[in-house]
């Protein structure tokens, strides 16, 4: 693979962005990939670039922070550079100025762009007191990341932040840690004797800039037997040296010196409230040092309060002092926290993290042609499920609406003869399993084969509202879209009215876009399916419904998920759909559970007899000629609520 990396910041200026890019270059080189780095020119390059080509562009220093350089390059110039390299994917490292032109250049070449969100520029603008800059920066970030093929964010907080800005295609991708450089074995008694003899060392590592809020560490002044050590440099250093007169300032350290200093701390403190991740926090944990950090942003994912450190309320400097004093004054607790800290990062090597990055590259390469085809049809692009964006409500009344797919046709896994299971049944079991048990989980499935949008609004919707659910799933439209004359706008209006009716009751709605198998004959219906899926996205956005956008998950079209009748999902297809829906609804570990379910039940699909023409096609044609459907006379399998225990077994029907 050929990867072009556009970095807003690069050597010789070392920061989180530069460090991540260097680790990515090393991993890609080890795996045989070719790389090109496009970045600001700001001095002599130092460090191993692992065989990467470079295209360094003229830059100017940021007035308030001269170590940061800004490149003003036209998209056409970047496109020419990229065209010569012919990348398979463009990696945008913390994009803002150069990254905006980079995503435009990638678009012009129809190359997928993966944007890696690392810097909360809007928060930085606010910290630096630039009038009106924060909202402008936020809008720019939203536009840029919505334009990228895929956006990678390092923490649940940054996922939520970008989601609130309307950014789609979000995936969580954290940072690795060098467990050789950062290890408890690096702890040095000689370093401690030289820097803080006989004292408990409270340390900070990072840039010395306003957004890091290092001045908050003045709250630690006077803690008995302690010494504050500040590792790093930046524009705020002169002010901090005056504000923290008893602290030791080491300046910028790197490599073995940094590893030695960090491991020699007794407590690591990070007061910044704008961290999208917190790499130095992770490095402290790897060094076996307990951490005290603000309970906001990236640190929330890294620090397990009362296990390997403490999180304190943002801005509460009294609590900051109390948490540090708790650890500084208790050597036994520090040892216990230190062991847990080191254990927490054992599986976060850069190699593992970068392998995951290559998987994201592959996903972006798969999504880009889909995006281009949809743009040609003036349809909106699909967006795959976003994990960990929201805290999941405790739903206790779930009603499924739709047609044969939601009824569960062709999913006979572990079911008596003549009965079907289906993705909605499986989803109900997952939701019941995650319940608290205080209130029983009730489930109704009103879906019936061959039903259309008008049937859903006329028959299923009134019955659903009468059941007073708190969650309703809707997957409908396929039977309308395979007709000869399809009015997509009319179908969308009917569906939107149904969704608004349910939302008016206070219930949540999970909308699912229609989908097709990857068969040649299915291409006849691709255009109306794509147009209706685009309308479903619009409806979800305008009504606040949750969305399972299957156009962003091409796996749903793979023929091994489809039954022998070529129009329904087999058991493994229903499993796939159920667990993707569970991800959207925030069910913990849905992806892992889905893989386990697949492994346990990989061979439970029945073997069909007879030819497809006689078994499936001719009966369908005969019904059409007679004006009938397969759903005539068929009743919903759960027209009222049934109670599902956490293990998934169904009890007797109950009243609503």
C-alpha positions as CSV (number, residue, x, y, z in Angstrom):
1,X,0.0,0.0,0.0
2,X,1.2,3.5,-0.7
3,X,0.3,6.0,2.1
4,X,0.7,9.8,1.9
5,X,0.7,11.4,5.4
6,X,-0.1,15.1,5.6
7,X,1.0,16.4,9.0
8,X,0.2,19.9,10.3
9,X,3.3,19.6,12.6
10,X,6.6,17.7,12.0
11,X,10.2,17.5,12.8
12,X,12.2,19.1,14.3
13,X,9.3,20.2,16.5
14,X,8.3,17.2,18.7
15,X,4.8,16.9,20.0
16,X,2.0,14.3,20.0
17,X,1.3,14.7,16.3
18,X,4.9,14.3,15.3
19,X,5.4,11.4,17.6
20,X,2.4,9.6,16.3
21,X,3.4,10.1,12.7
22,X,6.9,8.7,13.3
23,X,5.5,5.6,15.0
24,X,3.1,5.1,12.0
25,X,6.0,5.5,9.6
26,X,8.0,2.9,11.4
27,X,5.2,0.4,11.4
28,X,4.2,0.9,7.8
29,X,7.9,0.5,6.7
30,X,8.1,-2.8,8.7
31,X,5.0,-4.1,6.9
32,X,6.4,-3.2,3.5
33,X,4.2,-0.2,2.7
34,X,5.6,2.9,0.9
35,X,5.1,6.3,2.5
36,X,5.3,10.0,1.7
37,X,5.3,12.8,4.3
38,X,4.0,16.2,3.3
39,X,4.6,18.7,6.2
40,X,5.9,22.2,7.1
41,X,9.5,22.9,6.6
42,X,10.8,24.4,9.8
43,X,14.4,23.3,10.2
44,X,16.8,20.3,9.8
45,X,15.1,17.0,10.0
46,X,16.2,14.9,12.9
47,X,15.2,11.3,13.6
48,X,14.6,8.2,11.6
49,X,11.9,8.6,8.9
50,X,12.0,4.8,8.2
51,X,12.5,5.3,4.4
52,X,9.7,7.7,3.9
53,X,9.9,10.2,1.1
54,X,9.3,13.8,2.2
55,X,7.8,16.9,0.6
56,X,8.5,19.8,3.0
57,X,6.6,23.0,2.2
58,X,7.4,26.6,3.0
59,X,5.7,27.6,6.3
60,X,5.4,30.5,8.6
61,X,5.5,30.5,12.4
62,X,2.3,30.9,14.4
63,X,2.7,34.4,16.0
64,X,1.7,33.3,19.5
65,X,3.5,30.0,19.3
66,X,6.5,30.1,16.9
67,X,7.4,26.4,17.3
68,X,4.2,25.7,15.4
69,X,4.4,26.3,11.7
70,X,1.6,26.9,9.3
71,X,1.6,25.9,5.6
72,X,-0.5,27.8,3.1
73,X,-0.4,25.5,0.1
74,X,-3.0,25.4,-2.7
75,X,-5.0,22.2,-3.1
76,X,-3.8,22.1,-6.8
77,X,-0.2,21.9,-5.7
78,X,-0.9,19.2,-3.2
79,X,-2.9,17.3,-5.8
80,X,0.1,17.4,-8.1
81,X,2.4,16.1,-5.4
82,X,-0.1,13.3,-4.5
83,X,-0.6,12.5,-8.2
84,X,3.1,11.8,-8.7
85,X,3.2,9.6,-5.6
86,X,-0.1,7.8,-6.5
87,X,-1.2,7.0,-3.0
88,X,-3.8,4.4,-2.1
89,X,-4.9,6.4,0.9
90,X,-4.2,9.9,2.3
91,X,-3.6,10.1,6.1
92,X,-4.4,13.6,7.5
93,X,-2.6,14.0,10.8
94,X,-4.4,16.5,13.1
95,X,-5.7,18.3,10.0
96,X,-6.7,22.0,10.1
97,X,-4.9,24.3,7.5
98,X,-2.8,22.0,5.5
99,X,-5.3,19.2,6.1
100,X,-8.1,21.2,4.6
101,X,-6.2,21.6,1.3
102,X,-5.2,18.0,1.6
103,X,-8.7,16.6,1.8
104,X,-9.6,18.8,-1.2
105,X,-6.7,17.4,-3.1
106,X,-7.6,13.8,-2.2
107,X,-11.1,14.5,-3.4
108,X,-9.9,15.8,-6.7
109,X,-8.0,12.6,-7.2
110,X,-10.7,10.4,-5.8
111,X,-8.4,9.0,-3.2
112,X,-9.7,8.0,0.2
113,X,-8.7,10.4,3.1
114,X,-8.4,9.2,6.7
115,X,-8.5,12.2,9.1
116,X,-6.9,11.6,12.5
117,X,-8.3,14.0,15.1
118,X,-5.6,14.8,17.6
119,X,-5.9,18.5,18.5
120,X,-8.9,20.3,19.9
121,X,-8.2,23.5,18.0
122,X,-11.5,25.2,19.0
123,X,-10.6,24.7,22.7
124,X,-7.1,26.0,22.1
125,X,-8.5,29.1,20.4
126,X,-10.6,29.8,23.5
127,X,-7.7,29.2,25.8
128,X,-5.6,31.7,23.8
129,X,-8.4,34.3,24.0
130,X,-8.8,34.8,20.3
131,X,-12.2,36.6,20.1
132,X,-14.8,34.7,18.1
133,X,-12.2,32.1,17.0
134,X,-13.6,29.1,18.8
135,X,-17.0,28.8,16.9
136,X,-15.2,29.4,13.6
137,X,-12.7,26.7,14.4
138,X,-15.4,24.3,15.4
139,X,-17.3,24.9,12.1
140,X,-14.1,24.4,10.1
141,X,-13.3,21.2,11.9
142,X,-16.8,19.9,11.2
143,X,-16.6,20.7,7.5
144,X,-13.2,19.1,7.2
145,X,-14.0,15.9,8.9
146,X,-17.3,15.5,7.2
147,X,-15.5,15.7,3.9
148,X,-12.9,13.0,4.9
149,X,-13.7,9.4,4.0
150,X,-13.2,8.3,7.6
151,X,-12.3,10.1,10.8
152,X,-10.4,8.5,13.6
153,X,-10.7,9.9,17.1
154,X,-8.7,8.8,20.1
155,X,-11.3,8.8,22.9
156,X,-15.0,8.5,23.7
157,X,-15.0,12.2,24.6
158,X,-13.6,13.2,21.2
159,X,-16.0,10.9,19.5
160,X,-18.9,12.6,21.3
161,X,-17.5,16.0,20.6
162,X,-17.2,15.4,16.8
163,X,-20.6,13.6,16.8
164,X,-22.1,16.7,18.3
165,X,-20.6,18.8,15.5
166,X,-22.3,16.5,12.9
167,X,-19.3,14.6,11.9
168,X,-20.1,11.1,10.6
169,X,-17.9,8.1,9.8
170,X,-16.2,8.1,13.2
171,X,-14.0,5.3,14.5
172,X,-12.1,5.2,17.7
173,X,-8.3,4.8,17.2
174,X,-6.1,5.4,20.3
175,X,-2.4,5.8,20.6
176,X,0.2,3.2,21.3
177,X,2.9,3.3,23.9
178,X,6.6,2.3,23.7
179,X,6.8,-0.1,26.6
180,X,10.6,-0.4,26.1
181,X,11.1,3.3,26.6
182,X,8.5,3.7,29.2
183,X,8.8,1.1,31.9
184,X,9.2,0.8,35.7
185,X,12.7,-0.6,35.1
186,X,13.7,2.9,34.0
187,X,13.3,4.2,37.5
188,X,16.6,5.8,38.7
189,X,17.6,6.4,42.3
190,X,20.5,8.5,41.0
191,X,18.1,10.8,39.0
192,X,15.9,11.2,42.1
193,X,18.9,12.0,44.3
194,X,20.0,14.6,41.8
195,X,16.7,16.3,41.2
196,X,14.7,15.9,44.5
197,X,16.8,14.2,47.2
198,X,14.7,12.5,49.8
199,X,11.5,13.9,48.5
200,X,8.3,12.5,47.0
201,X,8.4,13.5,43.3
202,X,5.2,14.9,41.8
203,X,5.8,15.3,38.1
204,X,4.3,16.7,34.9
205,X,5.4,16.1,31.3
206,X,4.2,18.0,28.3
207,X,4.2,21.3,26.5
208,X,4.3,24.4,28.6
209,X,1.4,26.3,26.9
210,X,-1.8,27.9,28.1
211,X,-4.0,25.0,27.0
212,X,-2.2,22.6,29.3
213,X,-3.2,24.6,32.4
214,X,0.1,23.8,34.1
215,X,-0.4,26.9,36.3
216,X,-3.0,24.9,38.2
217,X,-0.2,23.0,39.8
218,X,0.4,26.0,42.1
219,X,-2.4,24.3,44.1
220,X,0.2,21.7,45.2
221,X,2.5,24.2,46.9
222,X,3.4,23.3,50.4
223,X,2.6,19.6,50.3
224,X,4.9,18.2,53.0
225,X,7.9,16.3,51.7
226,X,7.2,16.8,48.0
227,X,8.9,18.3,45.0
228,X,7.2,19.3,41.8
229,X,9.2,18.5,38.7
230,X,8.1,20.0,35.3
231,X,9.4,18.3,32.2
232,X,8.9,20.1,28.9
233,X,9.2,23.5,27.3
234,X,7.0,26.0,25.5
235,X,5.8,29.6,25.4
236,X,4.5,29.6,29.0
237,X,7.7,28.6,30.7
238,X,8.8,32.0,31.9
239,X,5.5,32.7,33.4
240,X,5.4,29.2,35.0
241,X,8.8,29.6,36.5
242,X,7.6,32.7,38.3
243,X,4.3,31.1,39.4
244,X,5.9,27.8,40.6
245,X,9.2,29.1,42.2
246,X,9.9,25.9,44.1
247,X,9.4,23.6,41.1
248,X,12.3,22.0,39.2
249,X,12.1,22.7,35.4
250,X,14.2,20.2,33.4
251,X,13.4,21.5,29.9
252,X,12.5,19.3,27.0
253,X,13.6,15.6,27.4
254,X,13.4,12.8,24.9
255,X,14.3,9.2,24.5
256,X,16.1,7.4,27.4
257,X,16.3,10.6,29.4
258,X,12.5,11.1,29.2
259,X,11.8,7.5,30.1
260,X,14.2,7.7,33.1
261,X,12.6,10.9,34.4
262,X,9.0,9.7,34.0
263,X,9.7,6.3,35.7
264,X,11.3,8.2,38.6
265,X,8.2,10.2,39.5
266,X,6.1,9.0,42.4
267,X,2.9,10.7,41.1
268,X,2.1,12.0,37.6
269,X,-0.3,15.0,37.4
270,X,-2.0,16.3,34.3
271,X,-4.3,19.3,34.8
272,X,-5.2,20.0,31.2
273,X,-8.9,20.0,30.2
274,X,-8.6,19.9,26.4
275,X,-6.8,16.6,25.9
276,X,-8.3,14.5,23.1
277,X,-6.2,11.6,24.3
278,X,-3.4,12.2,26.8
279,X,-0.3,10.4,25.5
280,X,1.9,11.4,28.4
281,X,-0.7,10.0,30.8
282,X,-0.5,6.7,29.0
283,X,3.3,6.8,29.1
284,X,3.2,7.5,32.9
285,X,1.0,4.4,33.4
286,X,3.4,2.3,31.3
287,X,6.2,3.6,33.6
288,X,4.3,2.3,36.6
289,X,3.4,5.8,37.9
290,X,-0.1,6.5,39.3
291,X,-1.8,9.4,37.7
292,X,-4.0,12.3,38.9
293,X,-5.8,14.0,36.0
294,X,-9.0,15.9,35.2
295,X,-12.1,13.9,34.7
296,X,-12.8,15.2,31.2
297,X,-11.7,14.3,27.7
298,X,-9.1,11.7,26.9
299,X,-8.0,11.0,30.5
300,X,-11.4,9.4,31.3
301,X,-10.5,6.5,29.0
302,X,-7.0,6.1,30.4
303,X,-7.2,6.5,34.2
304,X,-9.3,4.1,36.3
305,X,-10.1,6.2,39.3
306,X,-9.2,4.4,42.6
307,X,-7.4,1.6,40.6
308,X,-4.4,3.2,39.0
309,X,-4.9,6.9,39.7
310,X,-7.6,9.6,40.4
311,X,-9.8,11.7,38.3
312,X,-10.8,15.0,39.8
313,X,-13.6,17.5,38.9
314,X,-12.3,19.9,36.2
315,X,-11.4,23.2,37.8
316,X,-11.6,22.0,41.3
317,X,-8.1,22.7,42.5
318,X,-8.9,21.7,46.1
319,X,-9.8,18.2,44.9
320,X,-6.6,18.2,42.8
321,X,-4.6,18.9,45.9
322,X,-6.5,16.3,48.0
323,X,-6.0,13.6,45.4
324,X,-2.3,14.3,45.0
325,X,-1.9,14.5,48.8
326,X,-3.7,11.1,49.1
327,X,-1.1,9.4,47.0
328,X,2.0,11.4,48.1
329,X,1.3,10.5,51.7
330,X,0.6,6.8,51.2
331,X,3.5,4.7,49.8
332,X,1.5,1.5,50.0
333,X,-1.3,2.9,47.9
334,X,1.2,4.3,45.4
335,X,2.7,0.8,45.0
336,X,-0.7,-0.8,44.4
337,X,-1.7,1.9,42.0
338,X,1.6,1.6,40.2
339,X,1.3,-2.1,39.6
340,X,-2.3,-1.6,38.2
341,X,-1.0,1.3,36.0
342,X,1.7,-0.8,34.4
343,X,-0.6,-3.7,33.8
344,X,-3.2,-1.5,32.1
345,X,-1.1,-0.7,29.1
346,X,0.4,-4.2,28.3
347,X,-1.8,-4.6,25.2
348,X,-1.3,-1.1,23.8
349,X,1.8,-1.4,21.8
350,X,2.3,0.8,18.8
351,X,2.5,-2.3,16.6
352,X,-1.0,-3.4,17.7
353,X,-2.4,0.1,17.3
354,X,-0.9,0.6,13.8
355,X,-2.2,-2.8,12.7
356,X,-5.6,-1.4,13.5
357,X,-4.8,1.8,11.6
358,X,-4.1,-0.3,8.4
359,X,-7.5,-1.9,8.9
360,X,-9.0,1.6,8.9
361,X,-7.1,2.4,5.7
362,X,-8.6,-0.7,4.1
363,X,-12.1,0.4,5.2
364,X,-11.6,3.8,3.7
365,X,-10.5,2.3,0.4
366,X,-13.6,0.2,0.4
367,X,-15.9,3.2,1.2
368,X,-14.5,5.7,-1.3
369,X,-15.9,4.1,-4.5
370,X,-19.3,3.8,-2.7
371,X,-19.2,7.5,-1.9
372,X,-18.3,8.5,-5.4
373,X,-21.2,6.4,-6.9
374,X,-23.6,7.9,-4.4
375,X,-22.5,11.5,-5.2
376,X,-23.1,10.8,-8.9
377,X,-26.7,9.9,-8.0
378,X,-27.0,13.0,-5.7
379,X,-27.5,10.7,-2.7
380,X,-26.0,11.3,0.7
381,X,-23.1,9.0,1.8
382,X,-23.6,6.2,4.2
383,X,-22.3,6.3,7.8
384,X,-21.4,3.1,9.7
385,X,-22.3,2.7,13.4
386,X,-20.5,4.9,15.8
387,X,-19.5,3.1,18.9
388,X,-19.4,4.6,22.4
389,X,-20.9,7.9,21.5
390,X,-23.8,7.8,23.9
391,X,-24.7,6.3,27.2
392,X,-27.4,3.7,26.5
393,X,-30.8,4.3,28.0
394,X,-32.3,1.4,29.9
395,X,-35.0,0.4,27.4
396,X,-37.6,-2.1,28.7
397,X,-40.3,-2.1,26.0
398,X,-39.1,-2.8,22.5
399,X,-41.4,-3.1,19.4
400,X,-40.1,-4.2,16.0
401,X,-41.9,-3.1,12.8
402,X,-41.3,-4.2,9.3
403,X,-41.5,-7.0,6.8
404,X,-40.1,-10.5,6.3
405,X,-36.6,-9.4,7.2
406,X,-37.7,-8.3,10.7
407,X,-40.2,-11.2,11.0
408,X,-37.1,-13.4,10.6
409,X,-37.7,-15.5,7.6
410,X,-35.0,-18.1,6.8
411,X,-33.5,-17.7,10.3
412,X,-34.4,-21.1,11.8
413,X,-31.4,-21.3,14.1
414,X,-32.3,-23.2,17.3
415,X,-36.0,-22.8,16.5
416,X,-38.8,-25.4,16.4
417,X,-39.9,-26.5,12.9
418,X,-41.9,-23.8,11.1
419,X,-40.7,-21.0,13.4
420,X,-38.3,-18.2,12.7
421,X,-36.0,-16.2,14.9
422,X,-34.6,-13.1,13.1
423,X,-32.4,-10.1,13.9
424,X,-34.9,-8.3,16.0
425,X,-35.4,-11.3,18.3
426,X,-31.7,-11.5,18.7
427,X,-31.4,-7.8,19.4
428,X,-34.2,-8.0,22.0
429,X,-32.2,-10.8,23.8
430,X,-29.1,-8.6,23.8
431,X,-31.0,-5.6,25.2
432,X,-32.7,-7.8,27.9
433,X,-29.3,-9.3,28.9
434,X,-27.9,-5.8,29.5
435,X,-30.9,-4.7,31.6
436,X,-30.8,-4.1,35.3
437,X,-33.4,-6.7,36.2
438,X,-35.4,-4.1,38.2
439,X,-38.1,-4.1,35.5
440,X,-38.8,-7.0,33.1
441,X,-37.8,-6.6,29.4
442,X,-40.8,-6.7,27.1
443,X,-40.7,-7.3,23.4
444,X,-43.2,-7.4,20.6
445,X,-42.6,-8.1,16.9
446,X,-45.4,-6.8,14.6
447,X,-43.5,-7.4,11.4
448,X,-45.2,-9.5,8.7
449,X,-43.7,-10.7,5.4
450,X,-44.5,-8.8,2.2
451,X,-45.6,-5.7,4.0
452,X,-44.9,-2.3,2.5
453,X,-44.6,1.2,4.0
454,X,-48.4,1.8,3.7
455,X,-49.0,-1.4,5.7
456,X,-46.7,-0.3,8.4
457,X,-48.4,3.1,8.8
458,X,-51.9,1.7,8.6
459,X,-51.6,-1.5,10.5
460,X,-48.4,-1.8,12.6
461,X,-48.0,1.8,13.7
462,X,-51.3,2.1,15.6
463,X,-50.7,-1.2,17.4
464,X,-47.2,-0.2,18.3
465,X,-48.2,3.1,19.8
466,X,-50.9,1.4,21.8
467,X,-48.1,-0.8,23.4
468,X,-46.4,2.4,24.7
469,X,-42.8,1.2,23.8
470,X,-39.6,3.1,24.7
471,X,-37.8,1.7,21.7
472,X,-39.1,1.0,18.2
473,X,-37.1,-0.4,15.2
474,X,-38.2,0.2,11.7
475,X,-36.9,-1.7,8.6
476,X,-39.2,-1.3,5.7
477,X,-39.3,-0.4,2.1
478,X,-37.7,-3.2,0.1
479,X,-41.1,-4.5,-1.2
480,X,-42.0,-1.0,-2.4
481,X,-38.6,-0.5,-4.1
482,X,-38.7,-3.6,-6.3
483,X,-42.0,-2.4,-7.9
484,X,-42.2,-1.1,-11.5
485,X,-43.2,2.5,-10.5
486,X,-41.5,3.7,-7.4
487,X,-42.2,7.1,-5.9
488,X,-39.3,7.4,-3.4
489,X,-40.3,10.9,-2.2
490,X,-43.9,9.6,-1.3
491,X,-42.5,6.6,0.5
492,X,-40.1,8.9,2.5
493,X,-43.0,11.2,3.5
494,X,-45.0,8.3,4.8
495,X,-42.1,6.8,6.7
496,X,-41.2,10.2,8.2
497,X,-44.8,10.7,9.4
498,X,-44.6,7.3,11.1
499,X,-41.3,8.1,12.7
500,X,-42.6,11.4,14.0
501,X,-45.6,9.7,15.4
502,X,-43.5,7.3,17.4
503,X,-41.1,10.1,18.5
504,X,-44.0,12.2,19.7
505,X,-44.7,9.5,22.3
506,X,-41.2,9.9,23.8
507,X,-39.9,6.6,22.4
508,X,-36.5,6.2,20.6
509,X,-36.6,4.9,17.0
510,X,-33.9,2.8,15.3
511,X,-34.1,3.3,11.6
512,X,-32.4,0.7,9.3
513,X,-31.6,1.5,5.6
514,X,-32.8,-1.0,3.0
515,X,-30.1,-3.3,1.4
516,X,-29.5,-5.7,-1.4
517,X,-27.4,-8.8,-2.0
518,X,-24.4,-8.4,-4.2
519,X,-25.9,-10.2,-7.2
520,X,-26.0,-9.0,-10.8
521,X,-29.8,-9.0,-10.9
522,X,-30.0,-6.8,-7.8
523,X,-28.3,-4.0,-9.7
524,X,-31.6,-3.3,-11.4
525,X,-32.9,-1.9,-8.1
526,X,-29.7,-0.2,-6.9
527,X,-30.8,3.4,-7.8
528,X,-34.2,3.4,-5.9
529,X,-32.6,1.6,-2.9
530,X,-29.8,4.2,-2.7
531,X,-32.3,7.1,-3.1
532,X,-34.5,5.7,-0.3
533,X,-31.5,5.1,1.9
534,X,-30.5,8.7,1.4
535,X,-34.1,9.7,2.5
536,X,-33.8,7.5,5.6
537,X,-30.6,9.3,6.6
538,X,-32.4,12.6,6.3
539,X,-35.3,11.4,8.3
540,X,-33.0,10.1,11.1
541,X,-31.2,13.4,11.3
542,X,-34.4,15.5,11.3
543,X,-36.3,13.4,13.8
544,X,-33.4,12.5,16.1
545,X,-33.8,8.8,15.3
546,X,-30.9,6.4,15.7
547,X,-29.6,5.1,12.4
548,X,-28.2,1.7,11.3
549,X,-26.8,2.7,7.9
550,X,-26.1,-0.6,6.1
551,X,-24.8,1.1,2.9
552,X,-21.7,1.8,5.0
553,X,-21.4,-1.9,5.8
554,X,-20.9,-3.7,2.4
555,X,-20.5,-7.0,4.2
556,X,-24.3,-7.1,4.3
557,X,-24.3,-7.8,0.6
558,X,-22.0,-10.8,0.8
559,X,-23.8,-13.9,-0.5
560,X,-22.8,-16.0,2.4
561,X,-25.2,-13.9,4.5
562,X,-28.2,-14.5,2.2
563,X,-30.5,-17.5,2.1
564,X,-30.9,-19.8,-0.9
565,X,-34.1,-17.9,-1.9
566,X,-31.8,-15.0,-2.8
567,X,-34.1,-12.4,-1.1
568,X,-33.8,-13.1,2.6
569,X,-31.0,-13.3,5.1
570,X,-29.9,-16.7,6.4
571,X,-29.1,-17.1,10.2
572,X,-25.6,-15.7,9.9
573,X,-27.0,-12.7,8.1
574,X,-29.5,-12.1,10.9
575,X,-26.7,-12.4,13.4
576,X,-24.7,-9.8,11.5
577,X,-27.6,-7.4,11.4
578,X,-28.5,-7.9,15.1
579,X,-25.0,-7.1,16.3
580,X,-24.6,-4.1,14.1
581,X,-27.9,-2.8,15.5
582,X,-26.6,-3.5,19.0
583,X,-23.5,-1.4,18.3
584,X,-25.7,1.6,17.3
585,X,-27.7,1.2,20.5
586,X,-24.6,1.2,22.6
587,X,-24.7,-2.4,23.8
588,X,-21.2,-3.0,25.4
589,X,-18.9,-5.4,23.5
590,X,-21.4,-6.0,20.8
591,X,-18.7,-6.6,18.2
592,X,-17.0,-9.2,20.4
593,X,-20.2,-10.9,21.2
594,X,-21.1,-11.1,17.5
595,X,-17.8,-12.8,16.8
596,X,-18.4,-15.4,19.5
597,X,-22.0,-16.0,18.4
598,X,-20.7,-16.6,14.8
599,X,-18.1,-19.1,16.0
600,X,-20.6,-21.0,18.1
601,X,-23.3,-21.2,15.4
602,X,-21.4,-21.1,12.1
603,X,-23.1,-24.3,10.8
604,X,-26.7,-23.9,11.8
605,X,-28.2,-22.8,8.5
606,X,-30.5,-25.4,7.0
607,X,-29.8,-27.1,3.6
608,X,-32.6,-26.2,1.1
609,X,-33.9,-28.8,-1.3
610,X,-35.3,-28.2,-4.8
611,X,-34.2,-25.6,-7.4
612,X,-34.5,-21.9,-6.8
613,X,-36.8,-21.5,-9.8
614,X,-39.4,-24.0,-8.6
615,X,-39.1,-23.4,-4.9
616,X,-38.9,-19.6,-4.8
617,X,-39.3,-17.8,-8.1
618,X,-42.4,-19.4,-9.6
619,X,-44.5,-19.2,-6.4
620,X,-43.6,-15.5,-6.2
621,X,-44.7,-14.9,-9.8
622,X,-47.9,-16.9,-9.3
623,X,-48.8,-14.8,-6.2
624,X,-48.1,-11.6,-8.1
625,X,-50.3,-12.6,-11.0
626,X,-53.2,-13.3,-8.6
627,X,-52.7,-10.1,-6.7
628,X,-51.7,-11.9,-3.5
629,X,-48.6,-11.8,-1.2
630,X,-46.8,-14.3,1.0
631,X,-48.1,-12.4,4.0
632,X,-51.8,-12.8,3.3
633,X,-53.4,-14.3,6.4
634,X,-50.1,-14.3,8.3
635,X,-50.3,-12.8,11.8
636,X,-47.4,-11.1,13.7
637,X,-45.5,-13.6,15.8
638,X,-45.5,-11.4,18.9
639,X,-48.5,-9.1,18.5
640,X,-48.4,-8.3,22.2
641,X,-45.5,-8.1,24.6
642,X,-43.6,-11.2,25.7
643,X,-41.1,-11.0,28.6
644,X,-37.5,-12.0,27.8
645,X,-35.2,-13.0,30.5
646,X,-31.6,-11.9,30.4
647,X,-30.5,-15.3,28.9
648,X,-32.9,-14.8,26.1
649,X,-35.7,-17.3,26.9
650,X,-39.2,-16.1,26.3
651,X,-41.9,-16.2,29.0
652,X,-45.6,-16.0,28.6
653,X,-47.3,-13.0,26.8
654,X,-48.1,-10.1,29.1
655,X,-50.3,-7.1,28.9
656,X,-48.8,-3.8,27.8
